[in-house]
């Protein structure tokens, strides 16, 4: 079963940026994510929407 929920490492690979950059963006609320037990998690579908919105700017 493939999940829509991905980790910071997977987001970094997907966006081709450093893990620290993903963490900083998430902590500042600039990228859609949520914490589970202190660890950041992201919905790939929400990231895709965020990317689409960024392309429109």
ZIHULIN-V435482 format. One record per residue. RES is the residue in three letters. PSI is psi in degrees with one decimal (999 if undefined). NEAR is the number of other C-alpha atoms within 12 Angstrom. D_CENTER is the distance of its C-alpha to the mean C-alpha in Angstrom with 1 decimal. Layout:
res=[RES;RES]
psi=[PSI;PSI]
near=[NEAR;NEAR]
d_center=[D_CENTER;D_CENTER]
//
This chain:
res=[UNK;UNK;UNK;UNK;UNK;UNK;UNK;UNK;UNK;UNK;UNK;UNK;UNK;UNK;UNK;UNK;UNK;UNK;UNK;UNK;UNK;UNK;UNK;UNK;UNK;UNK;UNK;UNK;UNK;UNK;UNK;UNK;UNK;UNK;UNK;UNK;UNK;UNK;UNK;UNK;UNK;UNK;UNK;UNK;UNK;UNK;UNK;UNK;UNK;UNK;UNK;UNK;UNK;UNK;UNK;UNK;UNK]
psi=[123.2;133.0;149.9;-12.0;126.5;161.3;173.0;-42.8;-43.7;-37.0;-44.2;-43.9;-43.1;-44.0;-7.1;48.4;171.2;150.4;-39.0;-38.0;-41.7;-46.9;-46.9;-44.9;-42.3;-44.8;-31.9;-1.3;19.2;-8.5;140.2;122.3;173.4;158.8;139.7;110.6;34.0;-6.1;135.8;139.8;153.6;144.7;123.7;-37.3;-37.3;-36.9;-41.3;-40.1;-42.6;-43.7;-47.2;-42.8;-39.7;-34.7;-25.9;-10.6;999]
near=[4;6;12;16;23;26;26;34;22;24;34;25;16;19;19;14;17;17;20;17;20;30;28;19;22;25;20;13;15;17;30;30;29;25;19;12;7;8;16;28;29;31;23;25;17;20;30;19;15;21;19;12;13;12;9;8;7]
d_center=[20.2;16.8;13.9;11.2;9.4;7.6;7.6;6.6;9.2;8.3;5.0;7.7;10.2;8.8;8.4;11.4;10.8;11.7;10.0;11.7;10.3;6.6;8.6;10.7;8.4;7.1;10.8;12.1;10.4;9.5;5.9;5.9;5.7;9.0;11.3;13.6;16.6;15.1;12.1;8.5;7.2;4.8;7.1;7.2;9.8;8.1;5.7;9.2;10.9;9.1;10.1;13.4;14.0;13.4;15.9;18.4;18.8]
//
